[in-house]
Amino acid sequence: MSFGEVLKIIRKRNGSLRAVAERLETDFAYLSRLENDKLGFTPSADFVNRIVERLDCTDAEKESLFSEARRFDRETEGAIDESHSRPQLRTLFRSAPRLSEEELQRLNKKINDLLEKSES
């Protein structure tokens, strides 16, 4: 699904094009072009964050919007910023794309287990 398709689903649940554009503090024509993938580019991370926050997106919708926009959400940007002082994070970021889906799932499970253990 494209960025525009995801946005259109979210927007329709939240009202008319003009009403949602007003909530997002943008022009309805711009929003229409985004929905129809007519711009040749995707919006900034800040604008995607505005969509997520003001249109009460689900976690899955948030993930889809950022993925299709090829942008990072604030949490991911924070992790990237953190990698400047932690070389192990840079290694993890560079290595992860070479893993299979199954390997990534196992790694994520291990990370979640470690986080749960450290929080208790």
TORPA-4810 file (N, C-alpha, C, O; in nm, 3 decimals):
<nodes>
NODE_1_0.084_-0.117_0.000_0.000_0.000_0.000_0.090_0.125_0.000_0.190_0.129_0.072_M
NODE_2_0.056_0.223_-0.078_0.136_0.345_-0.086_0.106_0.439_0.031_0.009_0.420_0.105_S
NODE_3_0.189_0.541_0.046_0.166_0.642_0.148_0.027_0.703_0.132_-0.048_0.716_0.229_F
NODE_4_-0.006_0.741_0.009_-0.134_0.805_-0.017_-0.253_0.716_0.016_-0.353_0.763_0.069_G
NODE_5_-0.241_0.588_-0.014_-0.350_0.495_0.016_-0.371_0.482_0.167_-0.485_0.481_0.215_E
NODE_6_-0.261_0.472_0.242_-0.271_0.464_0.387_-0.334_0.593_0.442_-0.424_0.589_0.525_V
NODE_7_-0.285_0.706_0.393_-0.335_0.836_0.438_-0.484_0.850_0.409_-0.559_0.899_0.493_L
NODE_8_-0.528_0.807_0.291_-0.668_0.820_0.254_-0.759_0.741_0.348_-0.865_0.789_0.387_K
NODE_9_-0.718_0.621_0.384_-0.796_0.539_0.478_-0.811_0.611_0.611_-0.920_0.619_0.667_I
NODE_10_-0.700_0.664_0.660_-0.700_0.736_0.789_-0.785_0.862_0.779_-0.865_0.892_0.867_I
NODE_11_-0.766_0.936_0.670_-0.840_1.062_0.653_-0.990_1.037_0.645_-1.067_1.111_0.707_R
NODE_12_-1.033_0.937_0.571_-1.177_0.910_0.557_-1.241_0.878_0.691_-1.356_0.914_0.716_K
NODE_13_-1.167_0.813_0.778_-1.218_0.781_0.911_-1.231_0.909_0.996_-1.308_0.912_1.092_R
NODE_14_-1.156_1.012_0.960_-1.152_1.135_1.038_-1.233_1.250_0.979_-1.242_1.356_1.041_N
NODE_15_-1.291_1.232_0.862_-1.374_1.338_0.807_-1.341_1.373_0.664_-1.267_1.302_0.596_G
NODE_16_-1.397_1.485_0.620_-1.378_1.529_0.482_-1.236_1.577_0.460_-1.162_1.605_0.554_S
NODE_17_-1.200_1.587_0.334_-1.068_1.635_0.297_-1.042_1.774_0.355_-0.935_1.800_0.412_L
NODE_18_-1.139_1.863_0.342_-1.121_1.999_0.394_-1.112_2.002_0.546_-1.030_2.075_0.602_R
NODE_19_-1.195_1.924_0.614_-1.194_1.922_0.761_-1.061_1.867_0.814_-1.004_1.921_0.909_A
NODE_20_-1.013_1.760_0.753_-0.887_1.700_0.798_-0.770_1.792_0.765_-0.676_1.805_0.844_V
NODE_21_-0.774_1.854_0.649_-0.667_1.948_0.612_-0.659_2.061_0.716_-0.550_2.104_0.753_A
NODE_22_-0.774_2.107_0.760_-0.776_2.212_0.862_-0.714_2.162_0.993_-0.636_2.233_1.056_E
NODE_23_-0.748_2.039_1.034_-0.690_1.982_1.156_-0.538_1.967_1.145_-0.465_1.980_1.244_R
NODE_24_-0.492_1.941_1.022_-0.348_1.924_1.001_-0.277_2.056_0.969_-0.156_2.060_0.951_L
NODE_25_-0.357_2.164_0.963_-0.304_2.296_0.931_-0.228_2.295_0.798_-0.114_2.339_0.788_E
NODE_26_-0.298_2.242_0.696_-0.241_2.238_0.562_-0.350_2.265_0.461_-0.468_2.268_0.496_T
NODE_27_-0.312_2.283_0.339_-0.406_2.310_0.231_-0.472_2.179_0.187_-0.405_2.076_0.174_D
NODE_28_-0.603_2.182_0.163_-0.673_2.060_0.124_-0.623_2.008_-0.010_-0.624_1.887_-0.033_F
NODE_29_-0.579_2.096_-0.099_-0.527_2.051_-0.229_-0.397_1.972_-0.210_-0.374_1.872_-0.278_A
NODE_30_-0.313_2.017_-0.118_-0.189_1.945_-0.086_-0.224_1.807_-0.029_-0.165_1.706_-0.070_Y
NODE_31_-0.319_1.802_0.062_-0.360_1.675_0.122_-0.416_1.582_0.014_-0.388_1.462_0.015_L
NODE_32_-0.494_1.635_-0.078_-0.548_1.556_-0.188_-0.436_1.498_-0.275_-0.439_1.381_-0.311_S
NODE_33_-0.338_1.582_-0.307_-0.226_1.533_-0.388_-0.147_1.426_-0.314_-0.099_1.331_-0.376_R
NODE_34_-0.131_1.441_-0.181_-0.064_1.337_-0.102_-0.142_1.206_-0.110_-0.084_1.100_-0.134_L
NODE_35_-0.273_1.215_-0.089_-0.358_1.095_-0.091_-0.352_1.023_-0.225_-0.363_0.901_-0.231_E
NODE_36_-0.336_1.098_-0.330_-0.337_1.040_-0.464_-0.197_1.017_-0.520_-0.179_0.990_-0.638_N
NODE_37_-0.097_1.029_-0.432_0.044_1.006_-0.470_0.083_1.085_-0.594_0.149_1.033_-0.684_D
NODE_38_0.043_1.212_-0.597_0.066_1.297_-0.714_0.183_1.395_-0.697_0.208_1.476_-0.786_K
NODE_39_0.255_1.388_-0.586_0.358_1.488_-0.562_0.497_1.447_-0.608_0.581_1.532_-0.636_L
NODE_40_0.523_1.319_-0.616_0.657_1.274_-0.653_0.753_1.272_-0.534_0.871_1.242_-0.549_G
NODE_41_0.702_1.305_-0.417_0.779_1.298_-0.294_0.683_1.276_-0.179_0.562_1.292_-0.194_F
NODE_42_0.738_1.238_-0.066_0.654_1.219_0.053_0.681_1.333_0.150_0.784_1.400_0.140_T
NODE_43_0.589_1.355_0.244_0.606_1.466_0.336_0.719_1.442_0.437_0.771_1.332_0.451_P
NODE_44_0.754_1.548_0.503_0.860_1.542_0.605_0.816_1.456_0.723_0.698_1.428_0.741_S
NODE_45_0.912_1.414_0.801_0.883_1.337_0.923_0.795_1.419_1.017_0.707_1.364_1.082_A
NODE_46_0.818_1.549_1.023_0.736_1.635_1.110_0.589_1.633_1.067_0.500_1.628_1.151_D
NODE_47_0.565_1.636_0.936_0.427_1.633_0.889_0.364_1.497_0.915_0.247_1.489_0.953_F
NODE_48_0.440_1.390_0.896_0.387_1.257_0.925_0.356_1.245_1.073_0.253_1.187_1.110_V
NODE_49_0.442_1.300_1.159_0.414_1.302_1.303_0.285_1.377_1.333_0.207_1.336_1.419_N
NODE_50_0.262_1.487_1.262_0.139_1.564_1.281_0.017_1.481_1.244_-0.084_1.483_1.314_R
NODE_51_0.026_1.407_1.134_-0.084_1.320_1.093_-0.112_1.218_1.203_-0.227_1.200_1.245_I
NODE_52_-0.007_1.152_1.249_-0.021_1.047_1.351_-0.084_1.102_1.478_-0.175_1.041_1.535_V
NODE_53_-0.037_1.217_1.522_-0.085_1.276_1.648_-0.226_1.332_1.637_-0.307_1.312_1.727_E
NODE_54_-0.256_1.400_1.530_-0.385_1.469_1.520_-0.498_1.382_1.468_-0.615_1.415_1.485_R
NODE_55_-0.464_1.270_1.404_-0.568_1.184_1.348_-0.578_1.052_1.424_-0.636_0.955_1.374_L
NODE_56_-0.520_1.048_1.543_-0.532_0.930_1.631_-0.505_0.800_1.558_-0.588_0.709_1.559_D
NODE_57_-0.390_0.791_1.495_-0.354_0.672_1.420_-0.321_0.556_1.513_-0.269_0.575_1.623_C
NODE_58_-0.351_0.437_1.467_-0.311_0.317_1.541_-0.161_0.297_1.524_-0.098_0.361_1.439_T
NODE_59_-0.104_0.209_1.604_0.039_0.178_1.589_0.069_0.124_1.449_0.172_0.159_1.390_D
NODE_60_-0.018_0.040_1.398_0.002_-0.016_1.263_-0.004_0.093_1.156_0.075_0.092_1.062_A
NODE_61_-0.098_0.188_1.171_-0.107_0.299_1.075_0.017_0.387_1.083_0.070_0.430_0.980_E
NODE_62_0.062_0.415_1.204_0.183_0.495_1.223_0.301_0.428_1.154_0.375_0.492_1.080_K
NODE_63_0.316_0.299_1.178_0.425_0.224_1.116_0.418_0.229_0.964_0.519_0.249_0.897_E
NODE_64_0.297_0.212_0.910_0.278_0.216_0.764_0.309_0.353_0.707_0.377_0.364_0.605_S
NODE_65_0.260_0.458_0.772_0.286_0.593_0.722_0.435_0.623_0.717_0.486_0.672_0.616_L
NODE_66_0.505_0.595_0.827_0.648_0.624_0.830_0.725_0.537_0.732_0.818_0.583_0.666_F
NODE_67_0.686_0.411_0.721_0.753_0.321_0.629_0.734_0.367_0.485_0.831_0.378_0.409_S
NODE_68_0.609_0.395_0.446_0.581_0.437_0.309_0.639_0.575_0.277_0.672_0.604_0.161_E
NODE_69_0.653_0.659_0.378_0.712_0.792_0.357_0.864_0.785_0.355_0.931_0.882_0.320_A
NODE_70_0.919_0.669_0.392_1.064_0.651_0.403_1.123_0.752_0.501_1.228_0.812_0.477_R
NODE_71_1.051_0.768_0.613_1.092_0.860_0.719_1.100_0.783_0.850_1.050_0.671_0.861_R
NODE_72_1.164_0.846_0.949_1.173_0.786_1.082_1.086_0.862_1.179_1.078_0.984_1.175_F
NODE_73_1.020_0.786_1.269_0.944_0.851_1.374_1.040_0.903_1.481_1.160_0.875_1.476_D
NODE_74_0.989_0.978_1.577_1.075_1.040_1.678_1.152_0.938_1.760_1.268_0.961_1.796_R
NODE_75_1.088_0.825_1.791_1.155_0.721_1.870_1.274_0.664_1.794_1.381_0.644_1.852_E
NODE_76_1.257_0.638_1.664_1.366_0.585_1.583_1.475_0.690_1.567_1.593_0.657_1.574_T
NODE_77_1.437_0.816_1.545_1.537_0.923_1.536_1.619_0.932_1.665_1.740_0.956_1.661_E
NODE_78_1.552_0.912_1.779_1.623_0.913_1.907_1.724_0.800_1.916_1.835_0.819_1.966_G
NODE_79_1.686_0.683_1.866_1.778_0.568_1.867_1.896_0.595_1.775_2.010_0.560_1.807_A
NODE_80_1.871_0.657_1.662_1.979_0.691_1.569_2.072_0.794_1.634_2.194_0.781_1.625_I
NODE_81_2.016_0.895_1.698_2.098_0.994_1.769_2.184_0.927_1.875_2.301_0.961_1.893_D
NODE_82_2.125_0.832_1.946_2.196_0.760_2.051_2.314_0.682_1.993_2.414_0.661_2.061_E
NODE_83_2.302_0.638_1.868_2.408_0.558_1.807_2.537_0.637_1.787_2.643_0.578_1.766_S
NODE_84_2.530_0.769_1.794_2.652_0.850_1.780_2.748_0.825_1.894_2.870_0.832_1.877_H
NODE_85_2.694_0.795_2.010_2.780_0.770_2.126_2.792_0.622_2.161_2.862_0.585_2.255_S
NODE_86_2.722_0.537_2.084_2.724_0.393_2.112_2.750_0.316_1.982_2.656_0.283_1.910_R
NODE_87_2.875_0.289_1.953_2.911_0.222_1.826_2.842_0.088_1.805_2.820_0.047_1.691_P
NODE_88_2.807_0.019_1.915_2.740_-0.110_1.901_2.604_-0.095_1.832_2.560_-0.184_1.760_Q
NODE_89_2.537_0.018_1.856_2.409_0.043_1.790_2.428_0.061_1.639_2.347_0.012_1.560_L
NODE_90_2.533_0.130_1.601_2.560_0.147_1.458_2.582_0.012_1.392_2.532_-0.014_1.282_R
NODE_91_2.657_-0.075_1.459_2.680_-0.210_1.407_2.549_-0.285_1.392_2.526_-0.351_1.290_T
NODE_92_2.463_-0.275_1.492_2.332_-0.340_1.487_2.249_-0.287_1.370_2.191_-0.365_1.295_L
NODE_93_2.243_-0.154_1.353_2.166_-0.093_1.245_2.217_-0.139_1.108_2.139_-0.168_1.018_F
NODE_94_2.350_-0.144_1.093_2.408_-0.183_0.964_2.390_-0.332_0.936_2.375_-0.372_0.821_R
NODE_95_2.391_-0.414_1.040_2.384_-0.559_1.024_2.242_-0.611_1.005_2.222_-0.707_0.931_S
NODE_96_2.146_-0.550_1.067_2.009_-0.601_1.067_1.952_-0.625_0.927_1.886_-0.727_0.907_A
NODE_97_1.974_-0.538_0.828_1.915_-0.564_0.696_1.965_-0.693_0.629_1.900_-0.744_0.538_P
NODE_98_2.077_-0.744_0.674_2.130_-0.867_0.614_2.069_-0.993_0.674_2.093_-1.103_0.625_R
NODE_99_1.991_-0.978_0.780_1.929_-1.092_0.845_1.800_-1.132_0.775_1.731_-1.048_0.716_L
NODE_100_1.767_-1.260_0.781_1.640_-1.307_0.725_1.526_-1.261_0.817_1.550_-1.217_0.929_S
NODE_101_1.404_-1.273_0.768_1.287_-1.237_0.851_1.283_-1.322_0.977_1.254_-1.272_1.086_E
NODE_102_1.313_-1.449_0.963_1.313_-1.539_1.078_1.420_-1.497_1.180_1.395_-1.496_1.301_E
NODE_103_1.537_-1.462_1.131_1.645_-1.417_1.220_1.609_-1.287_1.290_1.638_-1.268_1.408_E
NODE_104_1.544_-1.197_1.216_1.500_-1.071_1.277_1.396_-1.095_1.385_1.399_-1.030_1.490_L
NODE_105_1.304_-1.187_1.360_1.203_-1.218_1.461_1.268_-1.274_1.587_1.230_-1.238_1.698_Q
NODE_106_1.365_-1.362_1.569_1.434_-1.418_1.687_1.511_-1.310_1.761_1.511_-1.306_1.884_R
NODE_107_1.577_-1.222_1.687_1.651_-1.112_1.749_1.557_-1.020_1.825_1.587_-0.981_1.938_L
NODE_108_1.445_-0.984_1.765_1.347_-0.898_1.833_1.293_-0.963_1.959_1.274_-0.897_2.061_N
NODE_109_1.267_-1.093_1.953_1.220_-1.164_2.072_1.326_-1.159_2.181_1.294_-1.135_2.298_K
NODE_110_1.450_-1.182_2.144_1.560_-1.177_2.242_1.570_-1.037_2.303_1.586_-1.024_2.424_K
NODE_111_1.560_-0.934_2.222_1.566_-0.796_2.272_1.450_-0.770_2.368_1.470_-0.714_2.475_I
NODE_112_1.329_-0.811_2.329_1.213_-0.791_2.417_1.229_-0.865_2.548_1.195_-0.813_2.654_N
NODE_113_1.282_-0.987_2.542_1.307_-1.065_2.664_1.406_-0.993_2.755_1.386_-0.985_2.876_D
NODE_114_1.513_-0.940_2.695_1.614_-0.867_2.774_1.554_-0.741_2.837_1.584_-0.709_2.952_L
NODE_115_1.472_-0.671_2.762_1.409_-0.549_2.815_1.314_-0.581_2.929_1.313_-0.512_3.031_L
NODE_116_1.234_-0.686_2.912_1.142_-0.725_3.020_1.220_-0.764_3.145_1.182_-0.729_3.256_E
NODE_117_1.328_-0.836_3.126_1.411_-0.879_3.239_1.472_-0.759_3.311_1.475_-0.755_3.434_K
NODE_118_1.518_-0.661_3.235_1.582_-0.544_3.296_1.480_-0.453_3.366_1.516_-0.378_3.457_S
NODE_119_1.353_-0.458_3.322_1.250_-0.375_3.382_1.191_-0.436_3.509_1.125_-0.366_3.586_E
NODE_120_1.216_-0.565_3.530_1.158_-0.628_3.650_1.257_-0.634_3.764_1.224_-0.684_3.871_S
</nodes>
